[in-house]
């Protein structure tokens, strides 16, 4: 990849907790955790990365591409949505090169599942796991994610 071909995008997503739903983050199911509200499965990690990819390629955002008023996206899996964003990039002659995501939540602990998330995300992105970084921070009750879960991502496309 030539440096003049590389583009960088930023993505952010946050969802409140919602009882009765499973929690998916980075395509990984966190058993015994309350899920997130949303039209889709609420996977903020996949959503943030997808937004970062679309932004880097100047191809809109999740709301443009996958509107919450469209019943086709009810409960859609985050990895599926991410894969569709990658297909949009491909149609535009672009491809993901790497991403760095930070999960913002009081719970669950991300560290024990980090590698599993990296592997799932890399598969959806069509890149190797050594190009996917997953980190986490706790807001220590200071807000930002409230009792929900948020994620910020930076992605590079060529």
N, C-alpha and C positions, 0 to 999 in steps of 0.2 A: 504494500500500500504506500503510495506516495503521500507525503504530508499535505500537499495541496489538494488531495482528494478526500482527506479525512474531515469529518464533521462531527461536532459534539452537541448533544442535546441533554436537557434536564427534564426530569419528571417528578411529580409529587402526587401522592394520593393519601387520603385518610378516610376511615369509616368508623362509625360507632359500633359498639357491640350489639348483637341481636340474639336473644335467646332462641333456642330451637334450631339453630343452624350450625353446621360444622365449620371449624376454622381452617382455612387453607391459606398458607403463606408461601410464596415462591413455589407453588405447585405441590406443597407437602401438607398432608393432613395432620393437624395437631389434635390428637384425641383428647377428650376430657377438657376441652377448652371451648368457651362460648364463641360462636362465629361472629361474623360482621354483617351489618346491614348493607343492602345494596341490591341493585337490579340483577347484577351478576352474582358470582359466588363471593364477591367482596375481597378477592386476593389483591391487597394493596401493593404487594411487591411486584407482581406481574403487571399491574396497571401502571405503576410508576415507571417501570422499565419500558413498557410499550409506549407511553407518552414521551419518554426520553428519545426513543428510536424515531418516532414519528416527527418529533421536533427537530432532531438532528438533520433529517432529510427534508424538512420543511413540507411535511405532508399532513398537516393538521394535528388533531389530537384525538383522544379516545371518544370524547363527546361528539366530534364531527363524524368519525368513522363508525362508531358503534353506539348510536344514540339509545338512551335508556327508555325511550318511548317505543322502541322496536321490540316486539315480543320475541324475535329471533334470538335475543341476547339474554332472556330471562334465565338466571342461574348458570350462565355459561361459565365454564371453568377458566380460571386465570391463565393457565398454560395454553388453552385453546385460543383465547383472545390474543395472547402474546404471539402465538404462531401465526395468527391472521395478520397481525401488525408486521411480522417478518415477511409475509407474502406480499403485503402492500409495498414494502421496501423493495423486494425483489422485482415487482412489476415496474418500479421506478428506476431499476438499474442500480440499486444500492444493496448493501448487505451489512449486518451487524459485525463489528470487530471486537467489541468488548463492552462490559458494563460494570459499574460499581454501585451497589445499593446499600442503603442504611435503613434498617427497620427501627421504628420508634414505638416502643410499647413497654408497659410495666410487666406484662406477661403475654405470652409464654417466654421462657428462656430460649433464645435463638441458637446459642452456641452448640448445644448438643445435636442440633439438626442442620447446622450450617452446610456441611459437605453434601448432605442429601438435597438441600435446596440448590446448591451450586450445580449439581449434576442435572437436576430436573430443568433448571433454567437454561443451562448450556444446551441441553437437548432441544428445547423449544427454539432457541436462538440459532441452532445449527453451527455452534462454535464449541471449542473445547472448554472444559471446566476451569482450566488455568487462565481463562480470559473473563471469568465471572467472579466478582468479589461480593460477598455478603457479610455485612457487619450489622451490629445492633447497638442501640443505646436506650437507656431507661430515662424518661423525662423527670424521674424523681418527684412525681406529683406536681410538677410545675406547669402543666397545661399541655400544649402542643397536640398530644394525642388524646387528652382527657382519659376516659376509660376505654377508648378505642385503640386502633392500631394505625400507624401511618408509615409511609416509606418515601424516601427520596432516592432518586437514581440519576446517574450520569451514564450516557451511552455514547459510544463512538461508532460511526458508520463510515463505510467507504463507498 
